[in-house]
Amino acid sequence: MTRPVVHVAAGVLLRPDGTFLLAQRPTDKVYAGYWEFPGGKVESGETPRQALVRELQEELGIRVGVAFPWLVRSFAYPHALVKLHFFRVVAWQGEPQGKEGQQLSWQAPQAVTVAPLLPANQPILRALALPAVYAISNATELGEVNFMCRLSQALQNGLRLLQVREKYLHSDALQLFASRVITLAHEYGAKVLLNGDIDLALALGADGVHLTEGQLQHCQRRPDLPYCAASCHSESALRRAETLGLDFVVLSPVLPTLSHPGAATLGWDKFAHLCADTSVPVYALGGLNRSHLLTAWERGAHGVSLLRQAW
């Protein structure tokens, strides 16, 4: 017998320093003592966002100001099949308080000090550690010397995630270039993914690999690297990325690009539609710059991926 799906709105309250709020479940609830992102069931006639606003008012005594739709994850608990609609809440009125007697704790994504966490919330912590901008290398156009100077400056300015994608470098030159990028990026604590080449990523000590959509569709299991991402242009590719358990994806092209003039684009409406039920963080790519971050967040993106505009 198929169990009914219980829809839940969950709020990831984020402060400017990147810390987020966790709440401990009261003693009179299932999984008492476990920590979770605050929220609750979506009632009949409510949208997930309406439920979020109501639940955070009831549980924490705050009024939600700005909340971006983010991830949607399903989880089968012994007592219920739950579909969680996560929102990143970045502005609210009032100071959060445990209105139901629950304990509250502000935590950092990579240094959570409370336990145990509800199982459905574990993948969210990894997603929270991803930065808002995912840069793509552009040494072919800029020249390697110029690019390395710009990379150094970008890292000093806070860039923490980038992809090495240089289609026109032959293997030896690519290996040398990628090695230099990884060495420099790691000095700043930034993570580097290599486009398409799993073996080279392993050999050079890269943080991960970024699969093409073609590789994604033929991949039988997630590559054995700390991070794995993929390029997606369709709903079927997004579903495949979810099945493989990838860390994030890039969805494109959103707007017209210099690289592919005249090519069909998704536009923001279709982008938002594709993101609306996705369990992996999505970066928007194609004709964008940093000023598009707010628009991307409003459409469900985790952030933006930039090529020329990153440098």
C-alpha positions in Angstrom: 0.0 0.0 0.0 1.4 3.4 -1.0 1.8 5.7 1.9 0.6 9.3 1.6 3.2 12.0 1.2 3.5 14.5 4.1 4.6 17.9 2.8 6.8 19.9 5.1 8.1 23.5 4.9 11.6 23.9 6.4 13.3 27.2 7.0 17.1 27.5 6.8 17.6 30.8 8.7 20.9 32.3 7.5 22.8 35.1 9.2 25.3 37.2 7.2 28.3 35.2 8.7 26.9 32.0 7.2 25.7 30.5 10.4 22.2 28.9 10.4 19.6 28.0 13.1 18.8 24.4 14.2 16.0 23.5 16.6 15.8 20.5 18.9 12.5 18.5 18.7 10.4 18.6 21.9 9.9 15.6 24.1 6.3 15.1 23.0 7.2 14.6 19.2 8.5 11.8 17.1 12.3 11.8 17.1 12.4 13.8 20.3 15.8 15.3 21.0 16.9 15.3 17.4 18.0 18.5 15.8 16.4 19.9 12.6 15.7 23.0 10.6 12.6 24.7 12.0 9.3 24.3 10.1 6.3 22.1 9.9 3.5 20.4 7.9 1.9 22.2 4.9 -1.8 22.3 5.8 -4.6 21.8 3.3 -4.9 24.9 1.0 -1.5 26.2 1.9 1.5 26.7 -0.3 4.9 25.6 1.1 5.9 29.3 1.5 2.6 30.1 3.4 3.3 27.1 5.7 6.8 28.3 6.3 5.6 31.8 7.3 3.0 30.4 9.6 5.2 27.7 11.2 8.2 30.1 11.9 5.8 32.5 13.5 4.3 29.8 15.7 7.6 28.0 16.5 10.1 30.9 16.7 8.0 34.0 17.0 9.5 35.7 14.0 8.0 37.2 10.8 9.6 36.0 7.6 10.8 38.8 5.4 12.8 37.3 2.5 12.8 33.5 1.9 14.2 31.9 -1.3 12.9 28.5 -2.5 15.9 26.2 -2.5 15.8 22.4 -2.3 13.1 19.7 -2.2 14.0 16.4 -0.7 11.9 13.3 0.0 12.7 11.0 2.9 11.1 7.8 4.0 10.8 7.7 7.8 9.4 4.6 9.5 6.3 6.7 10.5 5.9 8.8 7.3 7.0 9.5 3.8 8.0 13.2 4.0 8.7 15.7 1.2 10.6 18.6 2.6 10.5 22.0 0.9 13.6 23.9 2.1 13.7 27.7 2.0 16.8 29.9 2.7 15.4 32.6 5.0 17.8 35.6 4.9 15.6 38.3 6.4 13.1 38.3 9.3 11.7 40.4 12.1 12.1 39.5 15.7 14.6 37.3 17.6 14.1 33.6 17.2 12.8 32.0 20.5 11.8 28.4 21.3 8.0 29.1 21.5 7.3 25.3 22.0 10.0 24.8 24.6 12.6 23.6 22.0 16.3 24.4 22.3 17.8 26.6 19.6 21.4 26.7 18.4 23.2 28.7 15.7 25.7 26.5 13.8 28.2 26.7 11.0 27.9 24.3 8.0 31.2 22.6 8.4 31.4 22.6 12.2 28.0 21.4 13.6 28.3 20.8 17.3 24.9 19.5 18.1 23.6 15.9 17.6 21.8 13.9 16.6 20.5 15.5 13.4 17.3 14.2 11.7 18.5 12.0 8.8 16.7 14.0 6.2 18.7 17.1 7.1 22.2 15.7 6.7 22.6 16.4 3.0 21.5 20.0 3.6 24.6 20.7 5.6 26.9 19.9 2.7 24.8 22.0 0.3 25.0 25.0 2.7 28.8 24.9 2.5 28.7 25.6 -1.3 29.4 29.3 -2.2 27.1 31.5 -4.2 29.5 31.7 -7.2 30.9 28.9 -9.2 33.6 30.2 -11.7 34.7 28.6 -14.9 38.3 29.0 -16.1 38.9 31.1 -19.3 42.6 30.8 -20.0 42.1 30.1 -23.6 40.6 33.5 -24.2 42.6 35.5 -21.7 46.0 33.7 -22.0 47.4 31.7 -19.2 49.6 34.3 -17.6 46.8 36.9 -17.6 44.3 34.3 -16.3 46.5 33.2 -13.4 46.9 36.9 -12.3 43.1 37.3 -12.4 42.6 34.0 -10.6 44.9 35.1 -7.8 42.9 38.4 -7.5 39.5 36.5 -7.5 40.8 34.2 -4.8 41.9 37.1 -2.7 38.4 38.6 -3.2 36.7 35.4 -1.9 36.2 33.0 -4.8 36.0 29.5 -3.3 34.8 27.2 -6.1 35.9 26.9 -9.7 36.0 24.5 -12.6 38.9 24.0 -14.9 37.4 23.8 -18.4 39.9 24.4 -21.2 38.7 22.4 -24.2 41.6 23.6 -26.5 44.6 22.7 -24.4 46.3 19.4 -25.3 46.7 16.8 -22.5 50.2 17.8 -21.3 49.4 21.5 -21.3 46.1 20.9 -19.6 47.7 18.8 -16.9 50.3 21.5 -16.1 47.7 24.3 -16.2 45.3 22.4 -13.9 48.1 21.6 -11.5 49.0 25.3 -11.2 45.3 26.3 -10.7 44.8 23.6 -8.0 48.0 24.6 -6.1 47.0 28.3 -6.1 43.4 27.7 -5.2 44.2 25.4 -2.3 46.4 28.1 -0.8 43.1 30.0 -0.3 41.0 27.0 0.7 39.1 27.1 -2.6 37.9 23.9 -4.3 38.7 23.0 -7.9 36.8 20.6 -10.1 38.1 19.4 -13.5 35.8 19.2 -16.5 35.2 15.7 -17.7 38.4 14.0 -16.8 38.0 11.8 -13.7 41.4 10.1 -13.9 43.2 13.5 -14.2 41.2 14.9 -11.3 42.3 11.9 -9.2 45.9 12.1 -10.3 46.3 15.9 -9.6 44.5 15.9 -6.3 41.6 18.0 -7.5 38.6 18.3 -5.2 36.3 16.8 -7.8 35.1 16.4 -11.4 32.5 18.2 -13.4 30.7 15.9 -15.8 29.3 16.9 -19.2 25.6 16.1 -19.8 26.7 13.2 -22.1 28.9 11.8 -19.4 26.1 12.2 -16.8 23.6 10.2 -18.9 26.1 7.3 -19.3 27.5 7.3 -15.8 26.6 4.2 -13.8 27.8 5.4 -10.4 29.1 8.6 -8.8 32.8 9.0 -9.3 34.9 8.4 -6.3 35.9 12.0 -5.6 35.0 14.4 -2.8 32.9 16.5 -5.1 31.0 15.6 -8.3 29.0 18.1 -10.4 27.5 18.1 -13.9 26.2 20.3 -16.6 22.4 19.9 -17.3 20.2 21.3 -20.0 17.0 19.3 -19.3 14.7 17.8 -16.7 16.0 14.3 -17.4 19.5 15.4 -16.8 18.5 16.9 -13.4 16.8 13.7 -12.4 19.9 11.7 -13.4 22.1 13.9 -11.3 19.7 13.3 -8.3 19.8 9.5 -8.8 23.6 9.5 -8.8 23.8 11.7 -5.7 25.8 14.5 -7.2 26.8 17.5 -5.1 25.4 20.2 -7.4 24.6 20.9 -11.0 24.8 23.8 -13.5 21.7 24.4 -15.5 22.0 26.4 -18.8 21.8 28.4 -20.9 19.5 30.8 -19.0 20.1 33.9 -21.2 21.8 34.4 -24.6 25.6 34.0 -24.4 28.6 35.2 -26.5 29.8 31.6 -26.7 26.6 30.3 -28.4 24.9 33.2 -30.3 21.4 32.4 -31.5 21.1 29.2 -29.3 17.8 28.5 -27.6 17.7 29.6 -24.0 15.7 28.5 -21.0 14.7 32.0 -19.7 14.1 32.6 -16.0 10.5 31.1 -16.0 11.6 27.7 -17.4 14.7 27.7 -15.2 12.5 28.2 -12.1 10.1 25.5 -13.3 13.0 23.0 -13.6 14.4 24.0 -10.2 11.1 23.8 -8.4 11.3 20.1 -7.4 15.1 19.5 -7.4 17.0 17.9 -4.5 20.5 19.0 -5.6 21.8 22.6 -5.5 21.5 24.3 -9.0 23.8 27.0 -10.3 22.4 29.2 -13.1 24.7 29.7 -16.1 24.5 31.5 -19.4 24.6 35.3 -20.1 24.8 36.1 -16.4 26.9 38.2 -14.0 27.0 38.8 -10.3 24.1 41.2 -10.4 21.8 38.3 -11.4 22.4 36.5 -8.1 19.1 37.9 -6.5 17.1 36.9 -9.5 18.7 33.4 -9.5 17.9 33.0 -5.8 14.3 34.0 -6.3 14.0 31.3 -9.0 15.3 28.5 -6.8 19.0 28.6 -7.7 21.8 28.1 -5.2 23.8 30.6 -7.1 25.3 31.6 -10.4 28.1 30.1 -12.5 30.2 32.5 -14.4 32.7 32.3 -17.3 33.9 35.6 -18.6 32.2 37.6 -15.8 34.1 35.7 -13.1 37.4 37.2 -14.3 
